[in-house]
Amino acid sequence: MCVAVKANAYGHGAVECAGIALACGADFLAIAAVSEGIELREAGIHAPLLLLSLCQPEEMDSLVANDITPFVFDKDYVDLLSQAVQKAGKKDYAVHLAVDTGMGRIGCYPEEAADIARHILSTGKLLLGGMSTHFAVSDSPAEGDEAYTARQFARFTQAIENVKAAGINPGICHCCNSAATLEKPEYHLDMVRPGIIVYGYYPDGKPRQYYERKKMPIDLRPVMALVTQVVAIRPIKKGMSVSYGHTWTAEEDTMTGVLPIGYADGLFRRLAPHLQVAVKGKAYPVRGRICMDQCMIDLGKNPVERWSEAVLFGPKESGAVLTAQELADATGTISYEITSAITKRVPRVYQ
Ligand SMILES: *Cc1c(COP(=O)(O)O)cnc(C)c1O
């Protein structure tokens, strides 16, 4: 099990989530930047770290110093890494060979896999620790997409066979993201790499009902609630406007609640028309534009107490009106983007 904790664990806090994932039995953690690996190492995490994106040459010494396992797929990159390993006085440094079977992102093509694998071993410094590919549409229920994933899987197993035929042990073979982990046990191979399901969201195109229909019900609950407080309550007279650009003007006397959270916390401006902020179980709309650090909600005629908790999104138990998934659906994005956008200045509280 390799749990994706990249992007600050999809916004949930990398160090804490990594600790929980390992306590639950994860063998690997997946990151997307060398800096994310350094953060985990400095927090005392010794588990294998798989770097899912390419790093820059300047970062390779640091990658090697922190024992981060990189994806590789071309000879130049392999050579640069091998030099960094040599410089560090290390050897037998494991890398995973990424194969592009239809994602069009990183990876060698299946027919190149054996040649690159040979090149990895020829450095005398690097070992082939594993092989991987990444699915482009495993979360899509659309016509033809299941077949697309099947073709990707077939290309991947062909690449593995090619490497084996060259007399090279392919190591740990892995290809499943969340959607494929749930649905395709026959694709699990040696390891799976779930991300979004670990944080309690269904794969983008496959909500709860999809799995119920398939008679493989799965109960996921969002982990994150985004919570703040009503820090001020202000009377707004009929005709007064609220926030930049005076895009909203009160049509009658009302009260607004000021929330100390804005787009610099990851609460995107484009969420404003769709947000329904929950205070004491009631839903209140955002008025006017979301500012960098603040936004305003319309409390109407019977305002809540100052310092009341205001829940922007979260699981139903948090009192939220919307989940991150619903907010994503309403704004044309995916849950990943909503949660991973929450910036570091927002304190993470774990319970
Ligand atoms: C992000 C990522 C994953 C996890 O994807 P989810 O859709 O969150 O499960 C797995 N593998 C790779 C290569 C990734 O980039």
PDBQT file of the ligand as one rigid body, heavy atoms in Angstrom, charges set to zero:
ROOT
HETATM    1  C1  LIG A 401      -1.985  11.481  -7.394  1.00  0.00    +0.000 C 
HETATM    2  C2  LIG A 401      -1.584  10.157  -7.905  1.00  0.00    +0.000 A 
HETATM    3  C3  LIG A 401      -2.163   8.991  -7.382  1.00  0.00    +0.000 A 
HETATM    4  C4  LIG A 401      -3.357   9.013  -6.465  1.00  0.00    +0.000 C 
HETATM    5  O1  LIG A 401      -4.470   9.407  -7.233  1.00  0.00    +0.000 OA
HETATM    6  P1  LIG A 401      -5.960   9.397  -6.635  1.00  0.00    +0.000 P 
HETATM    7  O2  LIG A 401      -6.825   9.692  -7.797  1.00  0.00    +0.000 OA
HETATM    8  O3  LIG A 401      -6.016  10.494  -5.616  1.00  0.00    +0.000 OA
HETATM    9  O4  LIG A 401      -6.175   8.070  -6.035  1.00  0.00    +0.000 OA
HETATM   10  C5  LIG A 401      -1.633   7.779  -7.787  1.00  0.00    +0.000 A 
HETATM   11  N1  LIG A 401      -0.620   7.718  -8.667  1.00  0.00    +0.000 NA
HETATM   12  C6  LIG A 401      -0.068   8.823  -9.213  1.00  0.00    +0.000 A 
HETATM   13  C7  LIG A 401       1.047   8.681 -10.195  1.00  0.00    +0.000 C 
HETATM   14  C8  LIG A 401      -0.535  10.074  -8.874  1.00  0.00    +0.000 A 
HETATM   15  O5  LIG A 401      -0.014  11.169  -9.429  1.00  0.00    +0.000 OA
ENDROOT
TORSDOF 0
